[in-house]
């Protein structure tokens, strides 16, 4: 049995495979050399809304949780003070106000952060909600705030280096999601210089799911062709820091309501709409069908590439020259 440690992506991939074959949690635990409670906790935390388990989305949720460690989880002294006051009948607002007044040698924390911690996963078993005036196990709905940009550490597209803008160097990507009617989104990634495109179906459009999928794609690519990526300001890209830290990639963001600034992927979306119209049910399309569509686009010669295909262009950047000929609708390597 392995010593305690966080599950790796490879172990999550193994869990998904074993689960798909009908193995129970005890059998999965034996196979990967982990305690059964570790497998149980992983499935409880990281299964999708439909009950399915995918290594990409579970890895994204795990990375997102690690990145957003709550203030009170990171400061045991402050957490102890908050819990003591709650036991004395104080409300989170009173605790926050007292700290804001500088009455303690402790950092300030907002009452919203205290509520978030009380109802968060780390304190769920403690049932601190019983110390609140209304003693509700679930927090009631709060007044909706005015929409605002919630993407932390975003860098403007205007700070993007000239060689990225002019497509002089390879490895600079643009990312977007395509939505079809009542179905899961499709992640689309396009490399600016070679026009090479990659796409993958997602089970949802959360920041964790999106970041996990992008990380899964980029970990398979040569480091020379993963240097930066540009997004719009959709909340699904709020986990860009995970991508940046995983591969030391720069992440750039368009101006608000100016998704046209990432024109490479927007143009690609328009091309893909021929095969993936909004009314198409993506859930009924298997991964092989999607990859066939992408292969067709990546094997289509482009005028801007001197009538080379995106596959030829990106391989050339890696020092591989490929000649293609087409016979009976099949591309052959010369």
C-alpha positions in Angstrom: 0.0 0.0 0.0 1.4 3.4 -0.9 2.2 6.1 1.7 -0.3 8.9 1.8 -0.1 11.4 -1.1 -2.4 13.1 -3.5 -3.7 11.1 -6.4 -1.8 11.6 -9.7 -3.5 12.1 -13.1 -2.4 8.6 -14.1 -4.1 7.1 -11.1 -7.3 9.1 -11.9 -7.1 7.8 -15.4 -6.8 4.2 -14.0 -9.7 4.7 -11.7 -11.9 5.9 -14.6 -10.9 2.8 -16.7 -11.5 0.3 -13.9 -14.8 2.0 -13.0 -16.0 1.8 -16.6 -15.4 -2.0 -16.6 -17.6 -2.4 -13.5 -14.9 -2.8 -10.8 -16.1 -1.8 -7.3 -14.2 0.7 -5.1 -12.4 -2.0 -3.1 -11.1 -3.7 -6.3 -10.0 -0.3 -7.7 -8.2 0.5 -4.5 -6.3 -2.8 -4.6 -5.4 -2.3 -8.3 -3.9 1.2 -7.8 -2.4 0.4 -4.4 -4.5 2.9 -2.4 -6.8 2.7 0.6 -10.4 2.1 -0.2 -11.3 5.3 1.6 -9.1 7.3 -0.8 -11.0 6.0 -3.8 -14.3 6.6 -2.1 -13.4 10.2 -1.3 -12.1 10.8 -4.8 -15.3 9.6 -6.4 -17.5 11.5 -3.9 -15.6 14.8 -4.5 -14.9 14.6 -8.2 -17.7 12.8 -10.1 -19.6 14.9 -12.6 -23.2 15.9 -12.1 -24.4 12.9 -14.1 -22.5 10.5 -11.8 -19.8 9.8 -14.4 -16.1 10.0 -13.5 -13.6 11.5 -16.0 -9.9 12.0 -15.2 -9.8 15.4 -16.9 -12.6 17.0 -14.9 -11.5 15.4 -11.7 -8.0 16.6 -12.1 -9.3 20.1 -12.8 -11.5 20.1 -9.7 -8.5 18.9 -7.6 -6.2 21.6 -9.0 -8.9 24.3 -8.5 -9.4 23.3 -4.8 -5.7 23.5 -4.2 -5.4 26.9 -5.7 -8.3 28.5 -3.8 -7.4 27.5 -0.2 -9.7 29.4 2.0 -8.2 32.1 4.3 -9.5 30.3 7.5 -8.1 27.0 6.4 -4.7 28.6 5.8 -4.8 30.5 9.2 -5.6 28.1 12.1 -5.2 30.9 14.7 -7.8 33.1 12.9 -10.1 30.0 12.4 -9.9 29.2 16.1 -10.9 32.8 17.0 -13.9 32.7 14.6 -15.1 29.3 16.0 -14.8 30.6 19.6 -16.8 33.7 18.9 -19.5 31.6 17.1 -19.8 29.4 20.2 -20.3 32.5 22.2 -23.3 33.5 20.0 -21.6 36.0 17.8 -22.7 36.3 14.1 -20.2 36.2 11.3 -21.0 40.0 10.7 -20.1 40.7 14.3 -16.9 38.7 14.1 -15.9 40.5 10.9 -16.8 43.9 12.3 -14.8 43.3 15.5 -11.7 42.3 13.5 -12.1 45.3 11.1 -12.0 47.6 14.1 -8.6 46.4 15.0 -9.5 44.9 18.3 -7.4 41.8 17.8 -3.9 41.1 16.5 -5.4 39.1 13.7 -6.0 39.8 10.0 -9.4 41.0 8.8 -11.8 38.6 7.1 -15.2 39.5 5.6 -18.4 38.0 6.9 -19.0 36.5 3.5 -15.8 34.6 3.7 -16.8 33.3 7.1 -20.1 32.1 5.8 -18.4 30.5 2.8 -16.0 28.6 5.2 -18.8 27.4 7.5 -20.7 26.0 4.6 -17.6 24.8 2.8 -16.4 21.2 2.5 -13.6 21.5 5.1 -16.1 22.3 7.8 -19.1 20.3 6.7 -18.5 17.6 9.3 -18.1 20.2 12.1 -21.7 21.4 11.5 -20.8 25.0 12.5 -24.0 26.2 10.9 -25.7 25.0 14.1 -24.0 28.0 15.8 -25.7 30.5 13.5 -28.9 32.3 14.6 -31.1 30.5 12.0 -29.3 27.2 12.3 -29.8 26.3 8.6 -27.9 23.3 7.2 -27.9 25.1 3.8 -27.4 28.7 3.2 -30.3 30.6 1.8 -30.2 32.5 -1.5 -28.4 35.8 -1.4 -29.2 38.9 -3.4 -27.6 38.7 -6.8 -24.7 41.1 -7.2 -24.0 43.2 -10.2 -22.0 41.2 -12.7 -18.3 42.0 -12.5 -15.0 40.6 -13.8 -14.0 37.8 -11.4 -10.9 36.5 -13.3 -8.0 37.0 -11.1 -4.5 37.9 -12.4 -5.7 38.4 -15.9 -3.3 40.1 -18.3 -4.5 42.2 -21.2 -4.1 41.1 -24.8 -2.5 44.6 -25.4 0.5 43.4 -23.4 1.0 40.4 -25.7 4.5 40.5 -27.4 4.7 41.6 -31.0 5.9 38.1 -32.2 2.7 36.6 -30.9 0.6 39.3 -32.6 2.5 38.9 -35.9 2.4 35.1 -35.8 6.2 35.0 -36.1 6.7 32.2 -33.6 4.8 29.0 -33.0 3.3 27.9 -29.7 0.8 30.7 -29.1 -2.8 29.4 -28.9 -6.3 30.8 -28.6 -9.1 29.0 -26.7 -12.9 29.2 -26.8 -16.0 27.1 -26.1 -18.6 26.2 -28.7 -22.1 25.6 -27.4 -24.7 23.5 -29.1 -28.4 23.3 -28.1 -29.0 21.7 -24.7 -25.7 19.8 -24.8 -22.2 19.8 -23.4 -19.7 22.4 -24.7 -16.8 21.7 -27.0 -13.4 23.1 -26.2 -11.6 24.5 -29.2 -7.9 25.4 -29.2 -6.2 26.9 -32.2 -2.5 27.6 -32.7 -2.0 31.0 -34.3 0.9 30.5 -36.7 0.2 26.9 -38.0 -3.6 27.2 -37.8 -3.6 23.7 -36.2 -6.8 23.0 -34.2 -7.6 20.7 -31.3 -11.0 20.1 -29.8 -12.5 18.1 -27.0 -16.0 17.5 -25.6 -16.5 18.7 -22.0 -19.1 17.5 -19.5 -19.6 21.1 -18.3 -18.3 24.7 -18.6 -16.9 25.2 -15.1 -13.5 26.8 -14.7 -12.1 23.6 -13.2 -13.5 21.4 -16.0 -12.2 23.8 -18.7 -8.7 24.2 -17.1 -8.4 20.4 -16.6 -9.2 19.7 -20.2 -6.7 22.3 -21.5 -4.0 20.9 -19.2 -4.8 17.4 -20.5 -4.3 18.6 -24.1 -1.2 20.6 -23.5 0.6 17.9 -21.5 0.6 15.8 -24.7 2.3 18.5 -26.8 5.9 19.3 -27.3 7.0 22.1 -24.9 8.2 24.1 -27.9 4.6 24.5 -29.1 3.0 25.6 -25.8 4.1 29.1 -24.9 0.9 31.1 -24.4 -2.8 31.1 -24.8 -5.4 33.9 -25.2 -9.0 33.8 -23.9 -12.1 36.0 -23.7 -13.5 37.0 -20.4 -15.9 34.1 -19.9 -15.9 32.7 -16.3 -15.0 29.3 -17.7 -11.5 30.6 -18.2 -11.1 31.8 -14.6 -8.8 28.8 -13.9 -6.1 30.1 -16.3 -3.6 30.2 -13.4 -3.6 26.4 -13.3 -2.6 26.3 -17.0 0.0 29.0 -16.5 1.6 27.3 -13.5 1.5 23.8 -15.0 3.4 24.7 -18.1 4.9 28.1 -17.4 2.7 29.5 -20.2 1.6 33.1 -20.5 -2.2 33.7 -20.4 -3.8 36.7 -22.1 -7.3 38.1 -22.1 -9.3 40.1 -24.7 -11.0 43.3 -23.8 -14.5 43.1 -22.4 -17.0 42.3 -25.2 -14.2 42.0 -27.7 -13.9 38.3 -28.4 -13.1 39.2 -32.0 -9.6 40.1 -30.7 -8.9 36.3 -30.7 -9.8 36.1 -34.3 -7.9 32.8 -35.0 -10.2 30.6 -32.9 -13.3 32.7 -33.7 -12.7 32.0 -37.4 -12.2 28.3 -36.6 -15.5 28.2 -34.7 -17.2 29.5 -37.9 -15.6 26.7 -39.9 -16.5 24.1 -37.4 -20.2 25.3 -37.3 -20.6 23.7 -40.7 -20.2 20.3 -39.1 -21.3 21.3 -35.6 -24.4 23.5 -36.0 -26.1 24.8 -32.9 -29.0 22.3 -33.2 -26.7 19.3 -33.3 -26.7 17.0 -30.2 -23.1 16.7 -29.2 -23.9 14.0 -26.7 -24.8 11.7 -29.6 -21.5 12.2 -31.3 -18.6 10.0 -30.2 -15.0 11.2 -29.9 -14.0 9.4 -33.1 -16.5 11.5 -35.1 -15.3 14.7 -33.6 -11.6 13.8 -34.3 -12.5 12.9 -37.9 -14.0 16.4 -38.3 -10.8 18.0 -36.9 -8.6 15.8 -39.1 -10.5 17.1 -42.1 -9.8 20.7 -41.1 -6.2 20.0 -40.3 -5.7 18.4 -43.6 -7.2 21.2 -45.6 -4.5 23.4 -47.3 -4.6 27.1 -46.4 -3.6 30.0 -48.7 -2.0 31.8 -45.7 0.3 28.8 -45.3 1.3 28.7 -48.9 -1.3 26.0 -49.5 0.3 23.7 -46.9 -2.0 22.0 -44.4 -2.0 22.9 -40.7 -0.6 19.5 -39.9 2.3 20.0 -42.2 2.9 23.5 -40.8 3.0 22.5 -37.2 5.2 19.5 -37.9 7.6 21.7 -39.8 8.0 23.9 -36.7 9.1 20.7 -34.9 11.7 20.0 -37.6 9.6 17.3 -39.4 8.9 17.8 -43.1 6.0 15.9 -44.4 4.6 15.6 -47.9 1.0 14.5 -48.4 -0.9 13.1 -51.3 -4.6 12.3 -51.4 -5.9 9.1 -52.9 -9.5 7.8 -52.4 -10.1 10.5 -49.8 -7.1 9.3 -47.7 -4.1 11.4 -47.0 -0.8 9.4 -47.6 2.6 10.3 -46.4 5.0 10.4 -49.3 
